């Protein structure tokens, strides 16, 4: 395939992902496309990647040994590279090795196979997959940015918050009482509303990816000498706090805000760690367990919408419900201990039981797969996801970081660089040749464009 053709195909994928993708891509240096399951690292070409990966692996080995390394002189580029990789890889892991993610994959591939089979009786699967992708991200229509004094909306001044419950509109433009969603309204110290943000799958997956990114950055800073470490720690802390209270970036932090407010912690990294663990658990929570959730009194004012949230097994609702009943933060309590007590308080079985239920549910999902040209690709991806689930567990242990990225813990995908080269970052990379990647990109973009045309042709 010519360079210009693959460039054009990749750009089409990214354009579609921006409008339809399950995972937010607000930055241009890296992205994950859920329709093709490709991780992109746009700001590097093959040469710069080759130079950088050697330094990164050297720094990773130094971190393992607890030594100050070449990271000292290459700090900015190494941290940018490592944190971007773990952020996008975590999106891929959530999409392939959680119960929610595997269901999404099956919907996507069933739609793809229905189209390539050209079985018109199966085309409804295309509409279902498209609808679920929209629901996973929730349209920007449901986000409200309020006009207030700008200096009070951005900065490090803590926000007030309140929780509410809205309902989606159907494709016919009518309110869907069976499709509610939970959201958070943030306000400043003057009680002025800043933003209302829906608690979509964006919020949960970003809690995971952002924590992995922050953990790697913290590890990288820890490798610097004393004076450099103090300077970088101050700069990074300011950056984190500014982003945390930036209404334009609230999708990245709303889950962490909710968790920190519930367990009463001011430790930002700890709040991200705990919110990531809870988010992963909720992405894995089997549908049958939603009716066991003990609903806090403050949510009962939502009336029948609570039952509807349980019926549709909304992971965002599960996060809210468990977080509001979680034990307050204690420094001596591990993440696993805290989460065990949290699920008990919320009326759920223990973590081991939930983990076993998820493993069974994942295997059962294969019964929903339809046959077609890309069925084997899907089954292989699901099997890899189950293997990675065994490593991550129900709440996402072995978070990607400097020490885990190059260990033989989990399979990770290759990365497509800005000049279209396919490269491996992790030592345990799913095998796919550059030629195979180019062919897949060409095939999948044509399928997505065709599917989009079909969706636009559907009418009431």
FENURZI-V749953 format. One record per helix or strand. SS is the DSSP state (H for helix, E for strand). FROM is the first residue (numbers start at 1). TO is the last residue. Records with the same first field share a line. If there is no record, write none. Layout:
SS = FROM-TO / FROM-TO
This chain:
H = 3-20 / 46-65 / 70-72 / 75-96 / 99-117 / 120-122 / 124-137 / 140-142 / 150-152 / 201-222 / 226-244 / 247-252 / 254-263 / 268-284 / 287-292 / 297-302 / 304-311 / 315-323 / 335-345 / 351-368 / 375-392 / 434-457
E = 30-33 / 38-41 / 144-145 / 154-154 / 160-169 / 175-187 / 193-198 / 246-246 / 412-412 / 415-417 / 422-423 / 429-429
